[in-house]
Amino acid sequence: MAGEAELTPTSYIQHHLQNLTAQVGEGGFWTINVDTLVTSLLMGLLMVFAFWLATRKATAGVPGKWQAFVEILLEFVDRQARDTYHGHSKLVTPIAITLFFWILLMNMLKFIPADFIAKPLELLGVPYWKPVPTADVNATLGMSISVFFLMLFFALKSKGIGGFGKEFLTAPFGKWMMPFNLILNIVEWLSKPISLAMRLFGNMFGGEIVFLLIWVLGGAGLLGLLGGAVFGLGWMIFHILVIPLQAFIFMMLSIVYLSLSEDSH
């Protein structure tokens, strides 16, 4: 990062929005965002560890505080999944639980000021570190593409290859409109994971920029510090609702898409 004398609000924001990348393959065939990959894996492990703590001393009688809290959250997600999904697969609730809590933990990293993570890592020689994985379109697309393949799996399992292919070519306008049916179905199937990814990414990336702008405002003297504190507190309170809401929307839309993939036209 440039020296403090050269630091401007624009360069400060650009610095915190830049991913730590690594080139893979000859000529950099693949570029991996290391910070997104590592942070998302850590949040996934944290989720597993938190659930393990709740089940390690689980009792059928009066539950402990952590066990009761986890049970309430799991029952909430399970109820939403059962009310939305109309098929018979037992995979939907585990998928919903994984998506909701994993995305929730990744989104909650937004509550930590960027410098609290980036500055200690800079001292260790890490030049960039984007802390919120869901503010990286690669992460949200990766999850939505996984949902897309699950949609294909659910559709093929429910209808078979022949039934799925026939429906893909004949719905919704009948067999005499096959070219139009094919185009419409391709657009419909591809638009679902793309919109799913872009919705989560857009909300989290936009919120990250606003947080950084408020943080820059807080460094512009006493007036800026007071204004930054007021706006920062207001934006954080607003994001207390936005962060779980975005995880909930991603989970619910995924369940809806899985349910629709099994339905017949």
C-alpha positions as a printed NumPy array, in Angstrom:
array([[  0.   ,   0.   ,   0.   ],
       [  1.227,   3.546,  -0.701],
       [  2.616,   5.609,   2.121],
       [  0.331,   7.604,   4.355],
       [  1.385,  10.861,   2.574],
       [  0.067,   9.504,  -0.713],
       [ -3.094,   8.001,   0.724],
       [ -6.312,   9.497,  -0.631],
       [ -9.947,   8.487,  -0.011],
       [-10.057,   6.932,  -3.483],
       [ -6.867,   4.92 ,  -3.037],
       [ -7.958,   3.882,   0.468],
       [-11.254,   2.47 ,  -0.812],
       [ -9.608,   0.84 ,  -3.834],
       [ -7.038,  -0.78 ,  -1.556],
       [ -9.688,  -2.368,   0.674],
       [-11.733,  -3.542,  -2.305],
       [ -8.794,  -5.34 ,  -3.913],
       [ -8.493,  -9.085,  -3.504],
       [ -5.343, -10.983,  -2.644],
       [ -4.882, -13.107,  -5.762],
       [ -2.697, -16.035,  -6.755],
       [ -1.949, -17.212, -10.296],
       [ -2.377, -20.923, -11.017],
       [ -1.116, -22.714, -14.102],
       [  1.142, -21.638, -16.926],
       [  0.709, -18.005, -17.825],
       [ -1.74 , -17.494, -14.963],
       [ -4.48 , -19.602, -16.533],
       [ -6.468, -19.398, -13.286],
       [ -6.595, -16.527, -10.832],
       [ -7.68 , -17.468,  -7.324],
       [ -8.86 , -14.877,  -4.82 ],
       [ -6.995, -16.26 ,  -1.829],
       [ -8.692, -14.019,   0.738],
       [-12.178, -15.027,  -0.411],
       [-11.265, -18.712,  -0.456],
       [ -9.566, -18.74 ,   2.945],
       [-12.16 , -16.602,   4.711],
       [-15.118, -18.577,   3.353],
       [-13.479, -21.845,   4.413],
       [-12.819, -20.445,   7.891],
       [-16.444, -19.337,   8.226],
       [-17.578, -22.789,   7.109],
       [-15.37 , -24.431,   9.728],
       [-16.642, -21.983,  12.344],
       [-20.221, -22.954,  11.486],
       [-19.424, -26.654,  11.829],
       [-17.596, -26.038,  15.118],
       [-20.508, -24.001,  16.531],
       [-22.981, -26.762,  15.701],
       [-20.616, -29.361,  17.124],
       [-20.475, -27.448,  20.406],
       [-24.273, -27.473,  20.542],
       [-24.48 , -31.227,  19.908],
       [-21.495, -32.276,  22.023],
       [-23.432, -31.946,  25.254],
       [-26.938, -32.088,  23.824],
       [-29.573, -33.391,  26.215],
       [-33.135, -34.553,  25.65 ],
       [-34.208, -32.752,  28.823],
       [-33.7  , -29.087,  29.611],
       [-31.205, -27.802,  27.   ],
       [-28.352, -25.437,  27.715],
       [-28.45 , -21.855,  26.451],
       [-26.329, -22.505,  23.376],
       [-28.158, -25.726,  22.536],
       [-31.52 , -23.969,  22.888],
       [-30.371, -21.081,  20.674],
       [-29.094, -23.433,  17.962],
       [-32.274, -25.526,  18.126],
       [-34.433, -22.424,  17.655],
       [-32.425, -21.38 ,  14.589],
       [-32.459, -24.87 ,  13.079],
       [-36.195, -25.263,  13.669],
       [-36.787, -21.908,  11.977],
       [-34.812, -22.899,   8.871],
       [-36.348, -26.384,   8.818],
       [-39.868, -24.934,   8.997],
       [-39.152, -22.521,   6.145],
       [-37.72 , -25.323,   4.014],
       [-40.68 , -27.649,   4.654],
       [-43.227, -24.911,   3.893],
       [-41.51 , -23.939,   0.629],
       [-40.328, -27.252,  -0.794],
       [-43.073, -29.597,  -2.022],
       [-40.985, -32.593,  -3.027],
       [-39.809, -35.625,  -1.079],
       [-36.033, -35.188,  -0.943],
       [-34.453, -35.2  ,   2.503],
       [-31.499, -33.131,   1.257],
       [-33.359, -29.824,   1.14 ],
       [-33.243, -28.997,   4.849],
       [-29.473, -29.688,   5.172],
       [-28.898, -27.597,   2.03 ],
       [-30.991, -24.75 ,   3.462],
       [-29.185, -24.898,   6.825],
       [-25.77 , -24.867,   5.165],
       [-26.597, -21.966,   2.849],
       [-28.256, -19.789,   5.485],
       [-25.706, -20.081,   8.28 ],
       [-22.652, -20.078,   6.027],
       [-23.768, -16.939,   4.189],
       [-24.839, -15.338,   7.477],
       [-21.376, -15.805,   9.009],
       [-19.644, -14.489,   5.886],
       [-21.952, -11.461,   5.8  ],
       [-21.372, -10.74 ,   9.499],
       [-17.7  , -10.029,   8.793],
       [-18.951,  -6.695,   7.505],
       [-19.42 ,  -5.604,  11.128],
       [-15.633,  -5.692,  11.597],
       [-13.945,  -2.499,  10.308],
       [-11.724,  -3.321,   7.338],
       [ -8.576,  -1.887,   8.953],
       [ -8.952,  -4.161,  11.966],
       [ -8.211,  -7.083,   9.652],
       [ -6.071,  -5.489,   6.933],
       [ -3.589,  -3.609,   9.124],
       [ -2.37 ,  -6.613,  11.188],
       [ -2.044,  -8.625,   7.965],
       [ -0.019,  -5.817,   6.363],
       [  2.438,  -6.096,   9.238],
       [  2.779,  -9.783,   8.338],
       [  3.521,  -8.918,   4.711],
       [  0.035,  -9.478,   3.24 ],
       [ -0.615,  -6.45 ,   0.983],
       [ -4.359,  -6.91 ,   0.417],
       [ -7.154,  -8.687,   2.199],
       [-10.821,  -8.261,   1.318],
       [-12.568,  -9.514,   4.463],
       [-16.156, -10.127,   3.264],
       [-16.331, -13.127,   0.882],
       [-19.881, -12.366,  -0.248],
       [-18.676,  -8.967,  -1.521],
       [-16.724, -10.965,  -4.126],
       [-18.8  , -12.022,  -7.123],
       [-16.679, -15.174,  -7.491],
       [-17.934, -16.466,  -4.125],
       [-21.597, -15.72 ,  -4.786],
       [-21.388, -17.196,  -8.287],
       [-19.706, -20.296,  -6.885],
       [-22.591, -20.857,  -4.477],
       [-25.259, -20.106,  -7.085],
       [-23.625, -22.458,  -9.611],
       [-23.706, -25.157,  -6.937],
       [-27.437, -24.484,  -6.54 ],
       [-27.782, -24.7  , -10.338],
       [-26.238, -28.184, -10.408],
       [-28.5  , -29.198,  -7.531],
       [-31.461, -27.995,  -9.605],
       [-30.343, -30.239, -12.468],
       [-29.88 , -33.151, -10.082],
       [-33.343, -32.71 ,  -8.553],
       [-34.964, -32.336, -11.994],
       [-33.26 , -35.416, -13.453],
       [-33.988, -37.478, -10.354],
       [-37.668, -36.503, -10.41 ],
       [-38.379, -36.671, -14.161],
       [-35.586, -38.77 , -15.625],
       [-33.467, -37.769, -18.6  ],
       [-36.284, -38.4  , -21.078],
       [-38.927, -36.509, -19.134],
       [-36.623, -33.592, -18.435],
       [-35.546, -33.352, -22.08 ],
       [-39.119, -33.573, -23.349],
       [-40.282, -30.854, -20.974],
       [-37.299, -28.68 , -21.88 ],
       [-38.288, -28.825, -25.568],
       [-42.099, -28.782, -25.369],
       [-42.926, -26.481, -22.415],
       [-44.56 , -24.022, -22.318],
       [-45.83 , -23.659, -25.923],
       [-46.018, -27.268, -27.096],
       [-43.985, -29.396, -29.493],
       [-44.626, -27.172, -32.537],
       [-42.692, -24.317, -30.865],
       [-39.569, -26.282, -29.917],
       [-37.002, -23.61 , -30.906],
       [-38.786, -20.958, -28.846],
       [-39.289, -23.35 , -25.943],
       [-35.597, -24.227, -25.982],
       [-34.52 , -20.584, -25.968],
       [-36.958, -19.643, -23.194],
       [-35.956, -22.57 , -20.995],
       [-32.242, -21.914, -21.453],
       [-32.737, -18.261, -20.483],
       [-34.9  , -19.254, -17.512],
       [-32.449, -21.818, -16.17 ],
       [-29.38 , -19.602, -16.615],
       [-31.033, -16.48 , -15.205],
       [-31.779, -18.163, -11.88 ],
       [-28.185, -18.726, -10.668],
       [-26.993, -15.439, -12.179],
       [-29.702, -13.379, -10.454],
       [-29.162, -15.335,  -7.239],
       [-25.455, -14.494,  -7.233],
       [-25.782, -10.879,  -8.35 ],
       [-28.437, -10.045,  -5.75 ],
       [-26.252, -11.148,  -2.848],
       [-23.073,  -9.688,  -4.342],
       [-24.667,  -6.326,  -5.176],
       [-26.069,  -5.809,  -1.695],
       [-22.905,  -6.801,   0.133],
       [-20.502,  -5.   ,  -2.23 ],
       [-22.581,  -1.822,  -2.1  ],
       [-22.726,  -1.982,   1.674],
       [-18.942,  -2.475,   1.815],
       [-18.372,   0.683,  -0.238],
       [-20.694,   2.709,   2.019],
       [-18.896,   1.448,   5.14 ],
       [-15.539,   2.468,   3.642],
       [-16.878,   5.898,   2.692],
       [-18.13 ,   6.418,   6.235],
       [-14.756,   5.263,   7.569],
       [-12.99 ,   7.811,   5.317],
       [-15.395,  10.509,   6.516],
       [-14.486,   9.651,  10.079],
       [-10.85 ,  10.456,   9.344],
       [-11.591,  13.961,   8.053],
       [-11.18 ,  15.85 ,  11.331],
       [-13.414,  16.14 ,  14.389],
       [-16.549,  17.043,  12.426],
       [-15.93 ,  14.125,  10.092],
       [-15.291,  11.869,  13.066],
       [-18.634,  12.771,  14.656],
       [-20.456,  12.511,  11.34 ],
       [-18.742,   9.228,  10.553],
       [-19.683,   7.839,  13.964],
       [-23.352,   8.833,  13.575],
       [-23.699,   7.604,   9.989],
       [-21.622,   4.508,  10.72 ],
       [-23.837,   3.58 ,  13.66 ],
       [-26.981,   4.14 ,  11.592],
       [-25.657,   2.119,   8.683],
       [-24.574,  -0.687,  11.001],
       [-28.012,  -0.825,  12.643],
       [-29.548,  -0.97 ,   9.173],
       [-27.183,  -3.791,   8.228],
       [-28.156,  -5.774,  11.299],
       [-31.351,  -6.375,   9.334],
       [-29.809,  -6.531,   5.857],
       [-27.159,  -9.143,   6.652],
       [-29.495, -11.933,   7.858],
       [-32.101, -10.868,   5.294],
       [-29.705, -11.444,   2.393],
       [-28.762, -14.874,   3.753],
       [-32.46 , -15.688,   4.171],
       [-33.344, -14.536,   0.626],
       [-30.532, -16.603,  -0.91 ],
       [-31.658, -19.663,   1.044],
       [-35.358, -19.245,   0.249],
       [-34.818, -18.633,  -3.467],
       [-32.577, -21.684,  -3.627],
       [-35.312, -23.825,  -2.062],
       [-37.904, -22.353,  -4.428],
       [-35.705, -23.146,  -7.437],
       [-35.143, -26.7  ,  -6.222],
       [-38.885, -27.154,  -5.752],
       [-39.667, -25.702,  -9.202],
       [-37.103, -27.956, -10.85 ],
       [-39.147, -30.979,  -9.708],
       [-42.513, -29.556, -10.745],
       [-43.998, -30.529, -14.088],
       [-45.45 , -27.988, -16.496]])
